[in-house]
Amino acid sequence: ERVTQEIGIPLEYEDLYSFIGFLPSRMHGAGSLTKYWAYGTKGLKVRGIESRQHSTCEWVKNLQDSALQIMVDCVDNGIDVTGKHVQSTICSLLHEELLRLDEHQIPPKELVITRRVTKTLEQFTVSTTTHSALLRANALGHDILPGRKARFVVVKCDSKDPADRVILLEEIDNSPNLRIDIAYYRELAVRAAWAILAPYGWTDSEIAAGNKATTLFDFQ
């Protein structure tokens, strides 16, 4: 109430948080008020990151949820969540999953991406994975109309036909030899890990390398 009176903006008590992290903007570096994760007396609260986006594949969602759970477990066990060992544990989790990806141990259905279609096939002016999914559906004899969802896995192909860029969900069971686009999913996983580690000061390149450069702040 005192702060509300001083700044003239109504504030309401929401929760008492043990930790909260705001993602820095990739454009200007300042924290974003619409993308954050926090843990308090009412449990975990997450906004704006991959695990809360309907398009995210199950594998990436589980990875991000597991990273958050590592921090929750630390708080519940009285461990300092700001410690570098916690960050290293999260980064190690990522690289364990990337190894599974490289070794083709991730079931294709856990890599299915869901996108809501907003345009007809004819309205696309650039080639995207959603466009590829619509082309593939059309080639298979059915259309995915605006308002509906396209579900697909991004694959590596030698063809220049954009329809070969993806495999639709309904094709997976009959495609035992599909080649997952490892680089595409690796980038998704690193970005999901960045959403957890960026508030600690990690960069994409440090996350991908699995090691954060030590700074003077680490000794405070």
C-alpha positions as a Markdown table, in Angstrom:
| # | Residue | x | y | z |
|---|---|---|---|---|
| 1 | Glu | 0.0 | 0.0 | 0.0 |
| 2 | Arg | 2.8 | 2.4 | 0.8 |
| 3 | Val | 4.5 | 1.7 | -2.5 |
| 4 | Thr | 1.2 | 2.2 | -4.3 |
| 5 | Gln | 0.7 | 5.6 | -2.7 |
| 6 | Glu | 4.3 | 6.7 | -3.5 |
| 7 | Ile | 4.3 | 5.7 | -7.2 |
| 8 | Gly | 0.6 | 6.2 | -8.0 |
| 9 | Ile | 0.3 | 2.7 | -9.6 |
| 10 | Pro | -2.0 | 0.2 | -8.0 |
| 11 | Leu | 0.0 | -2.9 | -6.8 |
| 12 | Glu | -1.4 | -6.2 | -5.5 |
| 13 | Tyr | 0.4 | -8.8 | -3.4 |
| 14 | Glu | 0.7 | -11.9 | -5.6 |
| 15 | Asp | 3.1 | -14.3 | -3.8 |
| 16 | Leu | 6.3 | -14.6 | -1.9 |
| 17 | Tyr | 8.8 | -15.9 | -4.3 |
| 18 | Ser | 11.9 | -17.9 | -3.5 |
| 19 | Phe | 13.3 | -17.1 | -7.0 |
| 20 | Ile | 12.2 | -15.3 | -10.1 |
| 21 | Gly | 13.9 | -14.8 | -13.4 |
| 22 | Phe | 13.0 | -12.3 | -16.1 |
| 23 | Leu | 14.3 | -13.2 | -19.6 |
| 24 | Pro | 16.5 | -10.4 | -21.1 |
| 25 | Ser | 15.3 | -9.1 | -24.5 |
| 26 | Arg | 17.4 | -10.4 | -27.4 |
| 27 | Met | 17.2 | -6.9 | -28.9 |
| 28 | His | 18.1 | -4.6 | -26.1 |
| 29 | Gly | 19.1 | -6.8 | -23.2 |
| 30 | Ala | 16.5 | -5.4 | -20.7 |
| 31 | Gly | 14.3 | -7.8 | -18.8 |
| 32 | Ser | 11.0 | -8.7 | -20.3 |
| 33 | Leu | 8.0 | -8.5 | -18.0 |
| 34 | Thr | 6.0 | -11.0 | -20.2 |
| 35 | Lys | 8.6 | -13.7 | -20.1 |
| 36 | Tyr | 9.6 | -15.1 | -16.7 |
| 37 | Trp | 9.7 | -18.0 | -14.4 |
| 38 | Ala | 9.2 | -17.9 | -10.6 |
| 39 | Tyr | 8.7 | -20.2 | -7.7 |
| 40 | Gly | 6.8 | -19.2 | -4.5 |
| 41 | Thr | 4.5 | -20.4 | -1.9 |
| 42 | Lys | 1.8 | -21.1 | -4.5 |
| 43 | Gly | 4.2 | -23.2 | -6.6 |
| 44 | Leu | 5.9 | -22.6 | -10.0 |
| 45 | Lys | 4.7 | -19.8 | -12.2 |
| 46 | Val | 5.9 | -19.6 | -15.8 |
| 47 | Arg | 5.0 | -17.1 | -18.5 |
| 48 | Gly | 6.0 | -16.7 | -22.2 |
| 49 | Ile | 8.7 | -19.4 | -22.5 |
| 50 | Glu | 8.7 | -22.5 | -24.7 |
| 51 | Ser | 7.1 | -24.9 | -22.2 |
| 52 | Arg | 4.0 | -22.7 | -22.2 |
| 53 | Gln | 3.8 | -22.3 | -26.0 |
| 54 | His | 1.4 | -24.7 | -27.9 |
| 55 | Ser | 3.8 | -25.0 | -30.8 |
| 56 | Thr | 6.7 | -26.5 | -28.7 |
| 57 | Cys | 7.4 | -30.2 | -29.2 |
| 58 | Glu | 7.2 | -32.5 | -26.2 |
| 59 | Trp | 10.9 | -33.2 | -26.1 |
| 60 | Val | 11.8 | -29.5 | -25.7 |
| 61 | Lys | 8.9 | -28.9 | -23.3 |
| 62 | Asn | 10.1 | -31.7 | -21.0 |
| 63 | Leu | 13.7 | -30.4 | -21.2 |
| 64 | Gln | 12.6 | -27.0 | -20.0 |
| 65 | Asp | 10.3 | -28.3 | -17.3 |
| 66 | Ser | 13.1 | -30.6 | -16.0 |
| 67 | Ala | 15.5 | -27.6 | -15.8 |
| 68 | Leu | 12.9 | -25.6 | -13.8 |
| 69 | Gln | 12.4 | -28.6 | -11.5 |
| 70 | Ile | 16.1 | -28.7 | -10.8 |
| 71 | Met | 15.8 | -25.2 | -9.3 |
| 72 | Val | 12.6 | -26.0 | -7.5 |
| 73 | Asp | 14.3 | -29.1 | -5.9 |
| 74 | Cys | 17.2 | -26.9 | -4.8 |
| 75 | Val | 14.9 | -24.5 | -3.0 |
| 76 | Asp | 13.0 | -27.3 | -1.4 |
| 77 | Asn | 16.3 | -28.8 | -0.1 |
| 78 | Gly | 17.8 | -25.5 | 1.1 |
| 79 | Ile | 20.3 | -25.3 | -1.7 |
| 80 | Asp | 21.3 | -21.8 | -3.1 |
| 81 | Val | 19.6 | -21.6 | -6.4 |
| 82 | Thr | 22.0 | -18.9 | -7.6 |
| 83 | Gly | 25.0 | -21.1 | -7.2 |
| 84 | Lys | 27.0 | -21.9 | -10.3 |
| 85 | His | 26.7 | -25.7 | -9.7 |
| 86 | Val | 22.9 | -25.3 | -10.2 |
| 87 | Gln | 23.5 | -23.6 | -13.6 |
| 88 | Ser | 26.0 | -26.3 | -14.6 |
| 89 | Thr | 23.6 | -29.0 | -13.7 |
| 90 | Ile | 21.0 | -27.5 | -16.0 |
| 91 | Cys | 23.5 | -27.1 | -18.8 |
| 92 | Ser | 24.6 | -30.7 | -18.3 |
| 93 | Leu | 21.0 | -31.8 | -18.6 |
| 94 | Leu | 20.8 | -30.0 | -21.9 |
| 95 | His | 23.9 | -31.7 | -23.3 |
| 96 | Glu | 22.7 | -35.1 | -22.1 |
| 97 | Glu | 19.5 | -34.6 | -24.2 |
| 98 | Leu | 21.5 | -33.3 | -27.2 |
| 99 | Leu | 23.6 | -36.5 | -27.1 |
| 100 | Arg | 20.3 | -38.5 | -27.1 |
| 101 | Leu | 19.2 | -36.4 | -30.1 |
| 102 | Asp | 22.5 | -37.0 | -31.9 |
| 103 | Glu | 22.2 | -40.7 | -31.3 |
| 104 | His | 18.6 | -40.8 | -32.6 |
| 105 | Gln | 17.2 | -41.9 | -29.2 |
| 106 | Ile | 14.4 | -39.3 | -29.2 |
| 107 | Pro | 11.1 | -40.9 | -30.4 |
| 108 | Pro | 9.9 | -38.9 | -33.5 |
| 109 | Lys | 6.5 | -38.2 | -31.9 |
| 110 | Glu | 8.3 | -36.3 | -29.1 |
| 111 | Leu | 9.6 | -34.0 | -31.8 |
| 112 | Val | 6.2 | -33.1 | -33.3 |
| 113 | Ile | 5.8 | -29.3 | -33.7 |
| 114 | Thr | 2.3 | -27.9 | -33.7 |
| 115 | Arg | 1.5 | -24.7 | -35.6 |
| 116 | Arg | -1.9 | -23.0 | -36.0 |
| 117 | Val | -2.4 | -22.2 | -39.7 |
| 118 | Thr | -3.3 | -18.6 | -40.4 |
| 119 | Lys | -3.1 | -18.5 | -44.2 |
| 120 | Thr | -4.1 | -20.6 | -47.2 |
| 121 | Leu | -1.4 | -22.3 | -49.1 |
| 122 | Glu | -1.6 | -19.7 | -51.9 |
| 123 | Gln | -1.1 | -16.8 | -49.4 |
| 124 | Phe | 2.4 | -17.8 | -48.4 |
| 125 | Thr | 5.1 | -15.6 | -49.8 |
| 126 | Val | 8.1 | -17.2 | -48.0 |
| 127 | Ser | 8.9 | -20.8 | -47.4 |
| 128 | Thr | 8.6 | -21.8 | -43.7 |
| 129 | Thr | 8.1 | -25.2 | -42.0 |
| 130 | Thr | 4.4 | -24.4 | -41.8 |
| 131 | His | 4.3 | -23.8 | -45.5 |
| 132 | Ser | 6.1 | -27.1 | -46.1 |
| 133 | Ala | 3.5 | -28.9 | -43.9 |
| 134 | Leu | 0.7 | -27.4 | -46.0 |
| 135 | Leu | 2.4 | -28.4 | -49.2 |
| 136 | Arg | 2.9 | -31.9 | -48.0 |
| 137 | Ala | -0.7 | -32.2 | -46.8 |
| 138 | Asn | -1.8 | -31.0 | -50.2 |
| 139 | Ala | 0.4 | -33.6 | -51.9 |
| 140 | Leu | -1.1 | -36.3 | -49.8 |
| 141 | Gly | -4.6 | -35.2 | -50.9 |
| 142 | His | -5.9 | -33.1 | -48.1 |
| 143 | Asp | -5.7 | -29.5 | -47.0 |
| 144 | Ile | -5.0 | -27.9 | -43.6 |
| 145 | Leu | -7.3 | -24.9 | -43.6 |
| 146 | Pro | -6.7 | -21.6 | -41.7 |
| 147 | Gly | -7.7 | -22.0 | -38.1 |
| 148 | Arg | -6.6 | -25.6 | -37.9 |
| 149 | Lys | -3.3 | -27.0 | -36.7 |
| 150 | Ala | -0.4 | -28.4 | -38.7 |
| 151 | Arg | 1.5 | -31.1 | -36.8 |
| 152 | Phe | 4.9 | -32.2 | -38.3 |
| 153 | Val | 8.5 | -33.2 | -37.7 |
| 154 | Val | 11.3 | -31.3 | -39.4 |
| 155 | Val | 13.5 | -33.7 | -41.3 |
| 156 | Lys | 16.8 | -33.6 | -43.2 |
| 157 | Cys | 16.3 | -34.1 | -47.0 |
| 158 | Asp | 18.4 | -33.9 | -50.1 |
| 159 | Ser | 15.4 | -32.8 | -52.2 |
| 160 | Lys | 14.9 | -29.1 | -53.0 |
| 161 | Asp | 11.1 | -29.7 | -52.8 |
| 162 | Pro | 9.9 | -27.8 | -49.7 |
| 163 | Ala | 7.2 | -30.4 | -49.2 |
| 164 | Asp | 10.0 | -32.9 | -48.3 |
| 165 | Arg | 11.2 | -30.6 | -45.5 |
| 166 | Val | 8.7 | -32.1 | -43.0 |
| 167 | Ile | 6.9 | -35.3 | -42.2 |
| 168 | Leu | 3.3 | -35.0 | -41.0 |
| 169 | Leu | 2.3 | -36.6 | -37.7 |
| 170 | Glu | 0.1 | -39.1 | -39.5 |
| 171 | Glu | 3.1 | -40.3 | -41.6 |
| 172 | Ile | 5.4 | -41.1 | -38.7 |
| 173 | Asp | 4.3 | -44.7 | -38.1 |
| 174 | Asn | 4.9 | -45.5 | -41.7 |
| 175 | Ser | 8.3 | -43.7 | -42.0 |
| 176 | Pro | 10.8 | -45.9 | -40.0 |
| 177 | Asn | 13.8 | -44.4 | -41.9 |
| 178 | Leu | 13.0 | -40.7 | -41.5 |
| 179 | Arg | 16.1 | -38.5 | -40.9 |
| 180 | Ile | 15.5 | -36.0 | -38.1 |
| 181 | Asp | 17.0 | -32.5 | -38.8 |
| 182 | Ile | 19.4 | -32.7 | -35.8 |
| 183 | Ala | 20.6 | -29.1 | -36.3 |
| 184 | Tyr | 17.1 | -27.7 | -36.3 |
| 185 | Tyr | 16.1 | -29.4 | -33.0 |
| 186 | Arg | 19.5 | -28.7 | -31.4 |
| 187 | Glu | 18.8 | -25.0 | -31.9 |
| 188 | Leu | 15.3 | -25.3 | -30.4 |
| 189 | Ala | 16.8 | -27.1 | -27.3 |
| 190 | Val | 19.6 | -24.5 | -26.9 |
| 191 | Arg | 17.0 | -21.7 | -27.1 |
| 192 | Ala | 14.9 | -23.4 | -24.4 |
| 193 | Ala | 17.9 | -23.8 | -22.1 |
| 194 | Trp | 18.7 | -20.1 | -22.8 |
| 195 | Ala | 15.3 | -19.2 | -21.4 |
| 196 | Ile | 16.4 | -20.7 | -18.1 |
| 197 | Leu | 20.0 | -19.7 | -18.0 |
| 198 | Ala | 19.9 | -16.3 | -19.6 |
| 199 | Pro | 18.9 | -14.6 | -16.3 |
| 200 | Tyr | 22.1 | -16.0 | -14.9 |
| 201 | Gly | 24.1 | -14.3 | -17.7 |
| 202 | Trp | 24.6 | -17.2 | -20.0 |
| 203 | Thr | 24.8 | -16.6 | -23.8 |
| 204 | Asp | 23.7 | -19.0 | -26.5 |
| 205 | Ser | 27.3 | -19.8 | -27.4 |
| 206 | Glu | 28.2 | -20.6 | -23.8 |
| 207 | Ile | 25.1 | -22.8 | -23.5 |
| 208 | Ala | 26.0 | -24.6 | -26.8 |
| 209 | Ala | 29.6 | -25.1 | -25.6 |
| 210 | Gly | 28.5 | -26.3 | -22.2 |
| 211 | Asn | 30.6 | -23.8 | -20.2 |
| 212 | Lys | 30.2 | -20.3 | -19.0 |
| 213 | Ala | 33.0 | -17.8 | -18.9 |
| 214 | Thr | 33.9 | -16.9 | -15.3 |
| 215 | Thr | 33.5 | -13.3 | -14.4 |
| 216 | Leu | 34.1 | -11.3 | -11.2 |
| 217 | Phe | 30.4 | -11.5 | -10.4 |
| 218 | Asp | 30.9 | -15.3 | -9.9 |
| 219 | Phe | 33.0 | -14.6 | -6.8 |
| 220 | Gln | 30.6 | -12.3 | -5.1 |
